[in-house]
Amino acid sequence: MTYLVMLVFFAEVNSDFFEFAHKYQQKGYTWEYVGKTPAEPGYPHLEVLDSENNPVFFYQLFAPQK
């Protein structure tokens, strides 16, 4: 039960991000691994803290190749 509450809370807190990602995936964007990348304010991402408590992300949406 605790995991379900945590999952619902996580989804609710990050709903803007999930809506953004879904919209762009429908346009053909795909997730690609970019390695440990410093997180920038204003850029949609799900960040984690590295060992020095710096916000980072590992995956990014990329536009479809034409």
Residue pairs with C-beta under 8 A, 6 or more apart in sequence:
11 18
14 46
16 44
17 44
17 45
17 46
20 44
21 44
21 61
24 61
25 61
27 64
28 63
28 64
29 61
29 62
29 63
29 64
30 61
30 62
30 64
31 59
31 60
31 61
31 62
32 59
32 60
32 61
32 62
33 58
33 59
34 57
34 58
34 59
34 60
35 58
36 50
36 56
36 58
37 56
37 57
37 58
37 60
38 54
38 55
38 56
39 45
39 47
39 55
39 56
39 57
45 57
45 60
46 57
47 55
47 56
47 57
48 55
48 56
48 57
48 58
49 55
49 56
50 56
